Amino acid sequence: MKRVLIFLILGLLTLSACKRANDNNPALIGKWQGKEWLVFGKPIGEDASQVEFEFTAEGDYSARFGSQEESGVWRTQKEKLYTTAQGEKEIVVKILQLDATTLKFEMNRGGRQETLELTKTQ
């Protein structure tokens, strides 16, 4: 009986250690619209204003770029934003700036360093 109890406790500890951290940064909650999109520090010619994100307090998000749309769940851990679109793998971006009006993050898409700056609209 003692062995079963020990294995049960160890199993619960292992599961709790594997739980993904989430500090649910409340500054992220709201609607955001693209302001500037850079690749290696230079404009890429895309209309950043076509990029829109909405993050909810419940941990859901939606994103739109032109006619492309996706939705899923989000979480933050320190300076990292993790998003998982429905049916897709988790993606992580580095948050460079996050305050009441500005969200700026850095992505690495296929070896290309991209920076996207957004402005809070709601």
Jmol script that loads the backbone (N, CA, C; Angstrom):
load data "model"
ATOM      1  N   MET A   1       0.828  -1.201   0.000  1.00  0.00           N
ATOM      2  CA  MET A   1       0.000   0.000   0.000  1.00  0.00           C
ATOM      3  C   MET A   1       0.864   1.253   0.000  1.00  0.00           C
ATOM      4  N   LYS A   2       1.973   1.201   0.786  1.00  0.00           N
ATOM      5  CA  LYS A   2       2.859   2.357   0.817  1.00  0.00           C
ATOM      6  C   LYS A   2       3.452   2.632  -0.560  1.00  0.00           C
ATOM      7  N   ARG A   3       3.820   1.560  -1.274  1.00  0.00           N
ATOM      8  CA  ARG A   3       4.393   1.723  -2.608  1.00  0.00           C
ATOM      9  C   ARG A   3       3.403   2.385  -3.557  1.00  0.00           C
ATOM     10  N   VAL A   4       2.175   1.976  -3.524  1.00  0.00           N
ATOM     11  CA  VAL A   4       1.150   2.545  -4.393  1.00  0.00           C
ATOM     12  C   VAL A   4       0.991   4.029  -4.096  1.00  0.00           C
ATOM     13  N   LEU A   5       0.968   4.384  -2.836  1.00  0.00           N
ATOM     14  CA  LEU A   5       0.834   5.775  -2.433  1.00  0.00           C
ATOM     15  C   LEU A   5       2.039   6.591  -2.899  1.00  0.00           C
ATOM     16  N   ILE A   6       3.231   6.045  -2.764  1.00  0.00           N
ATOM     17  CA  ILE A   6       4.444   6.742  -3.202  1.00  0.00           C
ATOM     18  C   ILE A   6       4.407   6.956  -4.709  1.00  0.00           C
ATOM     19  N   PHE A   7       4.038   5.921  -5.481  1.00  0.00           N
ATOM     20  CA  PHE A   7       3.957   6.066  -6.933  1.00  0.00           C
ATOM     21  C   PHE A   7       2.878   7.070  -7.334  1.00  0.00           C
ATOM     22  N   LEU A   8       1.776   7.087  -6.614  1.00  0.00           N
ATOM     23  CA  LEU A   8       0.714   8.039  -6.895  1.00  0.00           C
ATOM     24  C   LEU A   8       1.208   9.466  -6.665  1.00  0.00           C
ATOM     25  N   ILE A   9       1.885   9.693  -5.561  1.00  0.00           N
ATOM     26  CA  ILE A   9       2.409  11.029  -5.250  1.00  0.00           C
ATOM     27  C   ILE A   9       3.452  11.441  -6.288  1.00  0.00           C
ATOM     28  N   LEU A  10       4.367  10.538  -6.632  1.00  0.00           N
ATOM     29  CA  LEU A  10       5.384  10.847  -7.640  1.00  0.00           C
ATOM     30  C   LEU A  10       4.736  11.144  -8.991  1.00  0.00           C
ATOM     31  N   GLY A  11       3.704  10.400  -9.336  1.00  0.00           N
ATOM     32  CA  GLY A  11       2.997  10.639 -10.594  1.00  0.00           C
ATOM     33  C   GLY A  11       2.345  12.012 -10.624  1.00  0.00           C
ATOM     34  N   LEU A  12       1.701  12.395  -9.525  1.00  0.00           N
ATOM     35  CA  LEU A  12       1.073  13.712  -9.456  1.00  0.00           C
ATOM     36  C   LEU A  12       2.105  14.828  -9.519  1.00  0.00           C
ATOM     37  N   LEU A  13       3.233  14.651  -8.856  1.00  0.00           N
ATOM     38  CA  LEU A  13       4.298  15.646  -8.912  1.00  0.00           C
ATOM     39  C   LEU A  13       4.841  15.780 -10.330  1.00  0.00           C
ATOM     40  N   THR A  14       5.000  14.664 -11.004  1.00  0.00           N
ATOM     41  CA  THR A  14       5.490  14.694 -12.382  1.00  0.00           C
ATOM     42  C   THR A  14       4.510  15.422 -13.285  1.00  0.00           C
ATOM     43  N   LEU A  15       3.223  15.134 -13.151  1.00  0.00           N
ATOM     44  CA  LEU A  15       2.219  15.807 -13.971  1.00  0.00           C
ATOM     45  C   LEU A  15       2.177  17.302 -13.697  1.00  0.00           C
ATOM     46  N   SER A  16       2.291  17.699 -12.432  1.00  0.00           N
ATOM     47  CA  SER A  16       2.253  19.130 -12.130  1.00  0.00           C
ATOM     48  C   SER A  16       3.509  19.823 -12.627  1.00  0.00           C
ATOM     49  N   ALA A  17       4.638  19.139 -12.640  1.00  0.00           N
ATOM     50  CA  ALA A  17       5.875  19.731 -13.151  1.00  0.00           C
ATOM     51  C   ALA A  17       5.818  19.897 -14.661  1.00  0.00           C
ATOM     52  N   CYS A  18       5.061  19.055 -15.353  1.00  0.00           N
ATOM     53  CA  CYS A  18       4.964  19.101 -16.812  1.00  0.00           C
ATOM     54  C   CYS A  18       3.925  20.110 -17.299  1.00  0.00           C
ATOM     55  N   LYS A  19       3.114  20.637 -16.422  1.00  0.00           N
ATOM     56  CA  LYS A  19       2.090  21.591 -16.814  1.00  0.00           C
ATOM     57  C   LYS A  19       2.755  22.828 -17.406  1.00  0.00           C
ATOM     58  N   ARG A  20       2.242  23.293 -18.513  1.00  0.00           N
ATOM     59  CA  ARG A  20       2.826  24.447 -19.175  1.00  0.00           C
ATOM     60  C   ARG A  20       2.601  25.696 -18.348  1.00  0.00           C
ATOM     61  N   ALA A  21       3.671  26.443 -18.147  1.00  0.00           N
ATOM     62  CA  ALA A  21       3.580  27.682 -17.378  1.00  0.00           C
ATOM     63  C   ALA A  21       2.754  28.701 -18.161  1.00  0.00           C
ATOM     64  N   ASN A  22       2.013  29.517 -17.460  1.00  0.00           N
ATOM     65  CA  ASN A  22       1.203  30.548 -18.085  1.00  0.00           C
ATOM     66  C   ASN A  22       1.005  31.674 -17.090  1.00  0.00           C
ATOM     67  N   ASP A  23       1.583  32.828 -17.386  1.00  0.00           N
ATOM     68  CA  ASP A  23       1.373  33.956 -16.488  1.00  0.00           C
ATOM     69  C   ASP A  23       0.255  34.877 -16.988  1.00  0.00           C
ATOM     70  N   ASN A  24      -0.426  34.474 -18.092  1.00  0.00           N
ATOM     71  CA  ASN A  24      -1.604  35.200 -18.597  1.00  0.00           C
ATOM     72  C   ASN A  24      -1.444  36.719 -18.509  1.00  0.00           C
ATOM     73  N   ASN A  25      -0.428  37.241 -19.126  1.00  0.00           N
ATOM     74  CA  ASN A  25      -0.148  38.668 -19.038  1.00  0.00           C
ATOM     75  C   ASN A  25      -1.389  39.482 -19.411  1.00  0.00           C
ATOM     76  N   PRO A  26      -1.994  40.184 -18.440  1.00  0.00           N
ATOM     77  CA  PRO A  26      -3.241  40.909 -18.705  1.00  0.00           C
ATOM     78  C   PRO A  26      -3.057  42.084 -19.659  1.00  0.00           C
ATOM     79  N   ALA A  27      -1.838  42.587 -19.823  1.00  0.00           N
ATOM     80  CA  ALA A  27      -1.607  43.704 -20.746  1.00  0.00           C
ATOM     81  C   ALA A  27      -1.875  43.298 -22.191  1.00  0.00           C
ATOM     82  N   LEU A  28      -1.857  42.012 -22.481  1.00  0.00           N
ATOM     83  CA  LEU A  28      -2.064  41.512 -23.840  1.00  0.00           C
ATOM     84  C   LEU A  28      -3.542  41.478 -24.236  1.00  0.00           C
ATOM     85  N   ILE A  29      -4.421  41.420 -23.264  1.00  0.00           N
ATOM     86  CA  ILE A  29      -5.855  41.268 -23.525  1.00  0.00           C
ATOM     87  C   ILE A  29      -6.409  42.501 -24.242  1.00  0.00           C
ATOM     88  N   GLY A  30      -7.107  42.241 -25.341  1.00  0.00           N
ATOM     89  CA  GLY A  30      -7.707  43.323 -26.115  1.00  0.00           C
ATOM     90  C   GLY A  30      -7.505  43.123 -27.598  1.00  0.00           C
ATOM     91  N   LYS A  31      -7.800  44.174 -28.364  1.00  0.00           N
ATOM     92  CA  LYS A  31      -7.665  44.135 -29.816  1.00  0.00           C
ATOM     93  C   LYS A  31      -6.442  44.952 -30.222  1.00  0.00           C
ATOM     94  N   TRP A  32      -5.712  44.414 -31.195  1.00  0.00           N
ATOM     95  CA  TRP A  32      -4.466  45.027 -31.662  1.00  0.00           C
ATOM     96  C   TRP A  32      -4.479  45.098 -33.181  1.00  0.00           C
ATOM     97  N   GLN A  33      -3.914  46.194 -33.716  1.00  0.00           N
ATOM     98  CA  GLN A  33      -3.804  46.344 -35.171  1.00  0.00           C
ATOM     99  C   GLN A  33      -2.357  46.650 -35.531  1.00  0.00           C
ATOM    100  N   GLY A  34      -1.911  46.041 -36.625  1.00  0.00           N
ATOM    101  CA  GLY A  34      -0.535  46.203 -37.072  1.00  0.00           C
ATOM    102  C   GLY A  34      -0.185  47.644 -37.397  1.00  0.00           C
ATOM    103  N   LYS A  35       1.036  48.008 -37.044  1.00  0.00           N
ATOM    104  CA  LYS A  35       1.541  49.354 -37.318  1.00  0.00           C
ATOM    105  C   LYS A  35       2.764  49.295 -38.224  1.00  0.00           C
ATOM    106  N   GLU A  36       3.695  48.360 -37.924  1.00  0.00           N
ATOM    107  CA  GLU A  36       4.929  48.264 -38.701  1.00  0.00           C
ATOM    108  C   GLU A  36       5.408  46.815 -38.717  1.00  0.00           C
ATOM    109  N   TRP A  37       5.861  46.366 -39.898  1.00  0.00           N
ATOM    110  CA  TRP A  37       6.341  44.995 -40.066  1.00  0.00           C
ATOM    111  C   TRP A  37       7.701  45.061 -40.742  1.00  0.00           C
ATOM    112  N   LEU A  38       8.714  44.575 -40.051  1.00  0.00           N
ATOM    113  CA  LEU A  38      10.088  44.651 -40.547  1.00  0.00           C
ATOM    114  C   LEU A  38      10.691  43.258 -40.692  1.00  0.00           C
ATOM    115  N   VAL A  39      11.572  43.101 -41.680  1.00  0.00           N
ATOM    116  CA  VAL A  39      12.372  41.893 -41.836  1.00  0.00           C
ATOM    117  C   VAL A  39      13.824  42.333 -41.783  1.00  0.00           C
ATOM    118  N   PHE A  40      14.572  41.754 -40.867  1.00  0.00           N
ATOM    119  CA  PHE A  40      15.958  42.161 -40.627  1.00  0.00           C
ATOM    120  C   PHE A  40      16.067  43.673 -40.477  1.00  0.00           C
ATOM    121  N   GLY A  41      15.063  44.281 -39.809  1.00  0.00           N
ATOM    122  CA  GLY A  41      15.083  45.707 -39.502  1.00  0.00           C
ATOM    123  C   GLY A  41      14.649  46.623 -40.626  1.00  0.00           C
ATOM    124  N   LYS A  42      14.193  46.064 -41.756  1.00  0.00           N
ATOM    125  CA  LYS A  42      13.784  46.891 -42.893  1.00  0.00           C
ATOM    126  C   LYS A  42      12.340  46.568 -43.269  1.00  0.00           C
ATOM    127  N   PRO A  43      11.594  47.581 -43.767  1.00  0.00           N
ATOM    128  CA  PRO A  43      10.206  47.329 -44.196  1.00  0.00           C
ATOM    129  C   PRO A  43      10.147  46.244 -45.266  1.00  0.00           C
ATOM    130  N   ILE A  44       9.104  45.409 -45.209  1.00  0.00           N
ATOM    131  CA  ILE A  44       8.992  44.316 -46.174  1.00  0.00           C
ATOM    132  C   ILE A  44       8.000  44.611 -47.285  1.00  0.00           C
ATOM    133  N   GLY A  45       7.352  45.756 -47.229  1.00  0.00           N
ATOM    134  CA  GLY A  45       6.399  46.106 -48.270  1.00  0.00           C
ATOM    135  C   GLY A  45       4.999  45.588 -48.031  1.00  0.00           C
ATOM    136  N   GLU A  46       4.769  44.887 -46.926  1.00  0.00           N
ATOM    137  CA  GLU A  46       3.428  44.424 -46.571  1.00  0.00           C
ATOM    138  C   GLU A  46       2.703  45.533 -45.815  1.00  0.00           C
ATOM    139  N   ASP A  47       1.403  45.611 -45.971  1.00  0.00           N
ATOM    140  CA  ASP A  47       0.595  46.590 -45.254  1.00  0.00           C
ATOM    141  C   ASP A  47       0.312  46.047 -43.852  1.00  0.00           C
ATOM    142  N   ALA A  48       1.106  46.486 -42.896  1.00  0.00           N
ATOM    143  CA  ALA A  48       0.995  45.990 -41.519  1.00  0.00           C
ATOM    144  C   ALA A  48      -0.380  46.269 -40.919  1.00  0.00           C
ATOM    145  N   SER A  49      -1.075  47.292 -41.405  1.00  0.00           N
ATOM    146  CA  SER A  49      -2.393  47.615 -40.838  1.00  0.00           C
ATOM    147  C   SER A  49      -3.420  46.524 -41.130  1.00  0.00           C
ATOM    148  N   GLN A  50      -3.110  45.597 -42.046  1.00  0.00           N
ATOM    149  CA  GLN A  50      -3.998  44.485 -42.357  1.00  0.00           C
ATOM    150  C   GLN A  50      -3.918  43.373 -41.316  1.00  0.00           C
ATOM    151  N   VAL A  51      -2.944  43.471 -40.386  1.00  0.00           N
ATOM    152  CA  VAL A  51      -2.766  42.461 -39.338  1.00  0.00           C
ATOM    153  C   VAL A  51      -3.592  42.873 -38.119  1.00  0.00           C
ATOM    154  N   GLU A  52      -4.429  41.965 -37.647  1.00  0.00           N
ATOM    155  CA  GLU A  52      -5.236  42.220 -36.455  1.00  0.00           C
ATOM    156  C   GLU A  52      -5.196  40.999 -35.544  1.00  0.00           C
ATOM    157  N   PHE A  53      -5.088  41.258 -34.248  1.00  0.00           N
ATOM    158  CA  PHE A  53      -5.141  40.210 -33.233  1.00  0.00           C
ATOM    159  C   PHE A  53      -6.148  40.618 -32.175  1.00  0.00           C
ATOM    160  N   GLU A  54      -6.792  39.620 -31.594  1.00  0.00           N
ATOM    161  CA  GLU A  54      -7.602  39.844 -30.389  1.00  0.00           C
ATOM    162  C   GLU A  54      -7.286  38.720 -29.413  1.00  0.00           C
ATOM    163  N   PHE A  55      -6.929  39.119 -28.184  1.00  0.00           N
ATOM    164  CA  PHE A  55      -6.617  38.179 -27.113  1.00  0.00           C
ATOM    165  C   PHE A  55      -7.650  38.364 -26.009  1.00  0.00           C
ATOM    166  N   THR A  56      -8.274  37.260 -25.581  1.00  0.00           N
ATOM    167  CA  THR A  56      -9.295  37.340 -24.528  1.00  0.00           C
ATOM    168  C   THR A  56      -8.724  36.894 -23.187  1.00  0.00           C
ATOM    169  N   ALA A  57      -9.384  37.294 -22.137  1.00  0.00           N
ATOM    170  CA  ALA A  57      -8.982  36.908 -20.778  1.00  0.00           C
ATOM    171  C   ALA A  57      -9.141  35.407 -20.559  1.00  0.00           C
ATOM    172  N   GLU A  58      -9.987  34.768 -21.342  1.00  0.00           N
ATOM    173  CA  GLU A  58     -10.225  33.328 -21.216  1.00  0.00           C
ATOM    174  C   GLU A  58      -9.123  32.503 -21.874  1.00  0.00           C
ATOM    175  N   GLY A  59      -8.186  33.164 -22.560  1.00  0.00           N
ATOM    176  CA  GLY A  59      -7.071  32.454 -23.181  1.00  0.00           C
ATOM    177  C   GLY A  59      -7.280  32.105 -24.642  1.00  0.00           C
ATOM    178  N   ASP A  60      -8.298  32.698 -25.274  1.00  0.00           N
ATOM    179  CA  ASP A  60      -8.535  32.486 -26.702  1.00  0.00           C
ATOM    180  C   ASP A  60      -7.967  33.665 -27.485  1.00  0.00           C
ATOM    181  N   TYR A  61      -7.655  33.424 -28.745  1.00  0.00           N
ATOM    182  CA  TYR A  61      -7.229  34.523 -29.606  1.00  0.00           C
ATOM    183  C   TYR A  61      -7.781  34.313 -31.009  1.00  0.00           C
ATOM    184  N   SER A  62      -7.838  35.404 -31.749  1.00  0.00           N
ATOM    185  CA  SER A  62      -8.145  35.337 -33.172  1.00  0.00           C
ATOM    186  C   SER A  62      -7.171  36.280 -33.863  1.00  0.00           C
ATOM    187  N   ALA A  63      -6.830  35.942 -35.098  1.00  0.00           N
ATOM    188  CA  ALA A  63      -5.891  36.749 -35.867  1.00  0.00           C
ATOM    189  C   ALA A  63      -6.372  36.824 -37.299  1.00  0.00           C
ATOM    190  N   ARG A  64      -6.035  37.951 -37.940  1.00  0.00           N
ATOM    191  CA  ARG A  64      -6.422  38.137 -39.333  1.00  0.00           C
ATOM    192  C   ARG A  64      -5.319  38.905 -40.047  1.00  0.00           C
ATOM    193  N   PHE A  65      -4.989  38.464 -41.245  1.00  0.00           N
ATOM    194  CA  PHE A  65      -4.090  39.196 -42.130  1.00  0.00           C
ATOM    195  C   PHE A  65      -4.703  39.137 -43.517  1.00  0.00           C
ATOM    196  N   GLY A  66      -5.318  40.239 -43.908  1.00  0.00           N
ATOM    197  CA  GLY A  66      -6.040  40.244 -45.175  1.00  0.00           C
ATOM    198  C   GLY A  66      -7.180  39.247 -45.117  1.00  0.00           C
ATOM    199  N   SER A  67      -7.200  38.277 -46.031  1.00  0.00           N
ATOM    200  CA  SER A  67      -8.262  37.274 -46.054  1.00  0.00           C
ATOM    201  C   SER A  67      -7.921  36.034 -45.218  1.00  0.00           C
ATOM    202  N   GLN A  68      -6.707  35.944 -44.704  1.00  0.00           N
ATOM    203  CA  GLN A  68      -6.309  34.799 -43.877  1.00  0.00           C
ATOM    204  C   GLN A  68      -6.774  35.021 -42.445  1.00  0.00           C
ATOM    205  N   GLU A  69      -7.380  33.999 -41.873  1.00  0.00           N
ATOM    206  CA  GLU A  69      -7.853  34.083 -40.488  1.00  0.00           C
ATOM    207  C   GLU A  69      -7.478  32.820 -39.745  1.00  0.00           C
ATOM    208  N   GLU A  70      -7.235  32.977 -38.440  1.00  0.00           N
ATOM    209  CA  GLU A  70      -7.010  31.818 -37.580  1.00  0.00           C
ATOM    210  C   GLU A  70      -7.484  32.151 -36.184  1.00  0.00           C
ATOM    211  N   SER A  71      -7.730  31.108 -35.406  1.00  0.00           N
ATOM    212  CA  SER A  71      -8.110  31.291 -34.012  1.00  0.00           C
ATOM    213  C   SER A  71      -7.590  30.094 -33.234  1.00  0.00           C
ATOM    214  N   GLY A  72      -7.469  30.294 -31.934  1.00  0.00           N
ATOM    215  CA  GLY A  72      -6.954  29.234 -31.085  1.00  0.00           C
ATOM    216  C   GLY A  72      -6.799  29.720 -29.660  1.00  0.00           C
ATOM    217  N   VAL A  73      -5.774  29.219 -28.994  1.00  0.00           N
ATOM    218  CA  VAL A  73      -5.525  29.584 -27.595  1.00  0.00           C
ATOM    219  C   VAL A  73      -4.148  30.226 -27.486  1.00  0.00           C
ATOM    220  N   TRP A  74      -3.990  31.042 -26.444  1.00  0.00           N
ATOM    221  CA  TRP A  74      -2.725  31.707 -26.201  1.00  0.00           C
ATOM    222  C   TRP A  74      -2.331  31.590 -24.743  1.00  0.00           C
ATOM    223  N   ARG A  75      -1.038  31.760 -24.505  1.00  0.00           N
ATOM    224  CA  ARG A  75      -0.503  31.840 -23.151  1.00  0.00           C
ATOM    225  C   ARG A  75       0.790  32.633 -23.225  1.00  0.00           C
ATOM    226  N   THR A  76       1.199  33.183 -22.096  1.00  0.00           N
ATOM    227  CA  THR A  76       2.482  33.863 -22.022  1.00  0.00           C
ATOM    228  C   THR A  76       3.303  33.248 -20.904  1.00  0.00           C
ATOM    229  N   GLN A  77       4.587  33.326 -21.087  1.00  0.00           N
ATOM    230  CA  GLN A  77       5.523  32.931 -20.051  1.00  0.00           C
ATOM    231  C   GLN A  77       6.685  33.905 -20.137  1.00  0.00           C
ATOM    232  N   LYS A  78       6.746  34.786 -19.152  1.00  0.00           N
ATOM    233  CA  LYS A  78       7.733  35.868 -19.133  1.00  0.00           C
ATOM    234  C   LYS A  78       7.645  36.658 -20.434  1.00  0.00           C
ATOM    235  N   GLU A  79       8.715  36.722 -21.222  1.00  0.00           N
ATOM    236  CA  GLU A  79       8.709  37.543 -22.437  1.00  0.00           C
ATOM    237  C   GLU A  79       8.358  36.746 -23.687  1.00  0.00           C
ATOM    238  N   LYS A  80       7.703  35.625 -23.538  1.00  0.00           N
ATOM    239  CA  LYS A  80       7.331  34.786 -24.677  1.00  0.00           C
ATOM    240  C   LYS A  80       5.808  34.703 -24.795  1.00  0.00           C
ATOM    241  N   LEU A  81       5.320  34.779 -26.037  1.00  0.00           N
ATOM    242  CA  LEU A  81       3.909  34.590 -26.344  1.00  0.00           C
ATOM    243  C   LEU A  81       3.777  33.296 -27.131  1.00  0.00           C
ATOM    244  N   TYR A  82       2.956  32.388 -26.643  1.00  0.00           N
ATOM    245  CA  TYR A  82       2.718  31.103 -27.287  1.00  0.00           C
ATOM    246  C   TYR A  82       1.295  31.088 -27.812  1.00  0.00           C
ATOM    247  N   THR A  83       1.137  30.766 -29.093  1.00  0.00           N
ATOM    248  CA  THR A  83      -0.197  30.624 -29.670  1.00  0.00           C
ATOM    249  C   THR A  83      -0.310  29.248 -30.309  1.00  0.00           C
ATOM    250  N   THR A  84      -1.501  28.675 -30.196  1.00  0.00           N
ATOM    251  CA  THR A  84      -1.775  27.393 -30.838  1.00  0.00           C
ATOM    252  C   THR A  84      -3.092  27.534 -31.588  1.00  0.00           C
ATOM    253  N   ALA A  85      -2.991  27.626 -32.913  1.00  0.00           N
ATOM    254  CA  ALA A  85      -4.186  27.706 -33.745  1.00  0.00           C
ATOM    255  C   ALA A  85      -4.855  26.332 -33.763  1.00  0.00           C
ATOM    256  N   GLN A  86      -6.147  26.316 -33.985  1.00  0.00           N
ATOM    257  CA  GLN A  86      -6.892  25.062 -34.014  1.00  0.00           C
ATOM    258  C   GLN A  86      -6.294  24.111 -35.039  1.00  0.00           C
ATOM    259  N   GLY A  87      -5.929  22.908 -34.564  1.00  0.00           N
ATOM    260  CA  GLY A  87      -5.374  21.891 -35.436  1.00  0.00           C
ATOM    261  C   GLY A  87      -3.916  22.093 -35.822  1.00  0.00           C
ATOM    262  N   GLU A  88      -3.250  23.065 -35.203  1.00  0.00           N
ATOM    263  CA  GLU A  88      -1.862  23.372 -35.548  1.00  0.00           C
ATOM    264  C   GLU A  88      -0.948  23.177 -34.341  1.00  0.00           C
ATOM    265  N   LYS A  89       0.352  23.260 -34.578  1.00  0.00           N
ATOM    266  CA  LYS A  89       1.334  23.173 -33.493  1.00  0.00           C
ATOM    267  C   LYS A  89       1.521  24.540 -32.857  1.00  0.00           C
ATOM    268  N   GLU A  90       2.007  24.526 -31.634  1.00  0.00           N
ATOM    269  CA  GLU A  90       2.244  25.762 -30.890  1.00  0.00           C
ATOM    270  C   GLU A  90       3.361  26.577 -31.545  1.00  0.00           C
ATOM    271  N   ILE A  91       3.164  27.890 -31.588  1.00  0.00           N
ATOM    272  CA  ILE A  91       4.147  28.832 -32.120  1.00  0.00           C
ATOM    273  C   ILE A  91       4.545  29.766 -30.989  1.00  0.00           C
ATOM    274  N   VAL A  92       5.815  30.134 -30.951  1.00  0.00           N
ATOM    275  CA  VAL A  92       6.298  31.051 -29.927  1.00  0.00           C
ATOM    276  C   VAL A  92       6.951  32.259 -30.589  1.00  0.00           C
ATOM    277  N   VAL A  93       6.678  33.443 -30.044  1.00  0.00           N
ATOM    278  CA  VAL A  93       7.338  34.672 -30.466  1.00  0.00           C
ATOM    279  C   VAL A  93       7.855  35.380 -29.223  1.00  0.00           C
ATOM    280  N   LYS A  94       8.883  36.161 -29.405  1.00  0.00           N
ATOM    281  CA  LYS A  94       9.472  36.918 -28.294  1.00  0.00           C
ATOM    282  C   LYS A  94       8.814  38.290 -28.213  1.00  0.00           C
ATOM    283  N   ILE A  95       8.299  38.627 -27.038  1.00  0.00           N
ATOM    284  CA  ILE A  95       7.694  39.937 -26.828  1.00  0.00           C
ATOM    285  C   ILE A  95       8.818  40.930 -26.534  1.00  0.00           C
ATOM    286  N   LEU A  96       8.983  41.911 -27.420  1.00  0.00           N
ATOM    287  CA  LEU A  96      10.007  42.934 -27.244  1.00  0.00           C
ATOM    288  C   LEU A  96       9.485  44.114 -26.439  1.00  0.00           C
ATOM    289  N   GLN A  97       8.196  44.422 -26.620  1.00  0.00           N
ATOM    290  CA  GLN A  97       7.576  45.530 -25.904  1.00  0.00           C
ATOM    291  C   GLN A  97       6.101  45.226 -25.722  1.00  0.00           C
ATOM    292  N   LEU A  98       5.606  45.466 -24.528  1.00  0.00           N
ATOM    293  CA  LEU A  98       4.181  45.310 -24.248  1.00  0.00           C
ATOM    294  C   LEU A  98       3.798  46.300 -23.171  1.00  0.00           C
ATOM    295  N   ASP A  99       2.969  47.269 -23.558  1.00  0.00           N
ATOM    296  CA  ASP A  99       2.449  48.233 -22.597  1.00  0.00           C
ATOM    297  C   ASP A  99       1.003  48.549 -22.963  1.00  0.00           C
ATOM    298  N   ALA A 100       0.460  49.606 -22.424  1.00  0.00           N
ATOM    299  CA  ALA A 100      -0.964  49.917 -22.615  1.00  0.00           C
ATOM    300  C   ALA A 100      -1.326  50.207 -24.073  1.00  0.00           C
ATOM    301  N   THR A 101      -0.357  50.593 -24.907  1.00  0.00           N
ATOM    302  CA  THR A 101      -0.672  50.975 -26.288  1.00  0.00           C
ATOM    303  C   THR A 101       0.096  50.206 -27.353  1.00  0.00           C
ATOM    304  N   THR A 102       1.190  49.537 -26.991  1.00  0.00           N
ATOM    305  CA  THR A 102       2.069  48.931 -27.988  1.00  0.00           C
ATOM    306  C   THR A 102       2.397  47.481 -27.665  1.00  0.00           C
ATOM    307  N   LEU A 103       2.294  46.637 -28.692  1.00  0.00           N
ATOM    308  CA  LEU A 103       2.756  45.251 -28.635  1.00  0.00           C
ATOM    309  C   LEU A 103       3.748  45.087 -29.769  1.00  0.00           C
ATOM    310  N   LYS A 104       4.948  44.709 -29.429  1.00  0.00           N
ATOM    311  CA  LYS A 104       5.982  44.507 -30.433  1.00  0.00           C
ATOM    312  C   LYS A 104       6.604  43.150 -30.182  1.00  0.00           C
ATOM    313  N   PHE A 105       6.582  42.287 -31.211  1.00  0.00           N
ATOM    314  CA  PHE A 105       7.191  40.979 -31.026  1.00  0.00           C
ATOM    315  C   PHE A 105       8.079  40.612 -32.195  1.00  0.00           C
ATOM    316  N   GLU A 106       8.971  39.672 -31.903  1.00  0.00           N
ATOM    317  CA  GLU A 106       9.947  39.215 -32.876  1.00  0.00           C
ATOM    318  C   GLU A 106       9.656  37.765 -33.221  1.00  0.00           C
ATOM    319  N   MET A 107       9.665  37.473 -34.516  1.00  0.00           N
ATOM    320  CA  MET A 107       9.402  36.128 -35.006  1.00  0.00           C
ATOM    321  C   MET A 107      10.609  35.667 -35.812  1.00  0.00           C
ATOM    322  N   ASN A 108      10.742  34.369 -35.929  1.00  0.00           N
ATOM    323  CA  ASN A 108      11.735  33.790 -36.814  1.00  0.00           C
ATOM    324  C   ASN A 108      10.978  32.866 -37.750  1.00  0.00           C
ATOM    325  N   ARG A 109      10.790  33.324 -38.974  1.00  0.00           N
ATOM    326  CA  ARG A 109      10.052  32.514 -39.944  1.00  0.00           C
ATOM    327  C   ARG A 109      11.028  32.030 -41.006  1.00  0.00           C
ATOM    328  N   GLY A 110      11.365  30.762 -40.920  1.00  0.00           N
ATOM    329  CA  GLY A 110      12.272  30.177 -41.905  1.00  0.00           C
ATOM    330  C   GLY A 110      13.638  30.834 -41.924  1.00  0.00           C
ATOM    331  N   GLY A 111      14.135  31.257 -40.757  1.00  0.00           N
ATOM    332  CA  GLY A 111      15.437  31.895 -40.670  1.00  0.00           C
ATOM    333  C   GLY A 111      15.405  33.396 -40.899  1.00  0.00           C
ATOM    334  N   ARG A 112      14.211  33.935 -41.157  1.00  0.00           N
ATOM    335  CA  ARG A 112      14.055  35.381 -41.358  1.00  0.00           C
ATOM    336  C   ARG A 112      13.616  36.027 -40.058  1.00  0.00           C
ATOM    337  N   GLN A 113      14.394  36.983 -39.562  1.00  0.00           N
ATOM    338  CA  GLN A 113      14.011  37.702 -38.352  1.00  0.00           C
ATOM    339  C   GLN A 113      12.993  38.777 -38.729  1.00  0.00           C
ATOM    340  N   GLU A 114      11.791  38.637 -38.190  1.00  0.00           N
ATOM    341  CA  GLU A 114      10.721  39.601 -38.457  1.00  0.00           C
ATOM    342  C   GLU A 114      10.260  40.237 -37.163  1.00  0.00           C
ATOM    343  N   THR A 115       9.993  41.520 -37.234  1.00  0.00           N
ATOM    344  CA  THR A 115       9.475  42.275 -36.091  1.00  0.00           C
ATOM    345  C   THR A 115       8.142  42.880 -36.502  1.00  0.00           C
ATOM    346  N   LEU A 116       7.138  42.648 -35.670  1.00  0.00           N
ATOM    347  CA  LEU A 116       5.808  43.192 -35.939  1.00  0.00           C
ATOM    348  C   LEU A 116       5.407  44.062 -34.761  1.00  0.00           C
ATOM    349  N   GLU A 117       5.055  45.303 -35.055  1.00  0.00           N
ATOM    350  CA  GLU A 117       4.588  46.228 -34.024  1.00  0.00           C
ATOM    351  C   GLU A 117       3.105  46.476 -34.244  1.00  0.00           C
ATOM    352  N   LEU A 118       2.340  46.379 -33.145  1.00  0.00           N
ATOM    353  CA  LEU A 118       0.906  46.578 -33.199  1.00  0.00           C
ATOM    354  C   LEU A 118       0.501  47.651 -32.201  1.00  0.00           C
ATOM    355  N   THR A 119      -0.625  48.280 -32.463  1.00  0.00           N
ATOM    356  CA  THR A 119      -1.177  49.295 -31.576  1.00  0.00           C
ATOM    357  C   THR A 119      -2.508  48.792 -31.027  1.00  0.00           C
ATOM    358  N   LYS A 120      -2.734  49.027 -29.735  1.00  0.00           N
ATOM    359  CA  LYS A 120      -3.981  48.579 -29.108  1.00  0.00           C
ATOM    360  C   LYS A 120      -5.128  49.462 -29.578  1.00  0.00           C
ATOM    361  N   THR A 121      -6.213  48.813 -30.020  1.00  0.00           N
ATOM    362  CA  THR A 121      -7.375  49.559 -30.495  1.00  0.00           C
ATOM    363  C   THR A 121      -8.530  49.481 -29.509  1.00  0.00           C
ATOM    364  N   GLN A 122      -8.538  48.466 -28.632  1.00  0.00           N
ATOM    365  CA  GLN A 122      -9.579  48.323 -27.594  1.00  0.00           C
ATOM    366  C   GLN A 122      -9.030  47.568 -26.432  1.00  0.00           C
TER     367      GLN A 122
END
end "model"
wireframe off; spacefill off
backbone 0.3
color backbone group
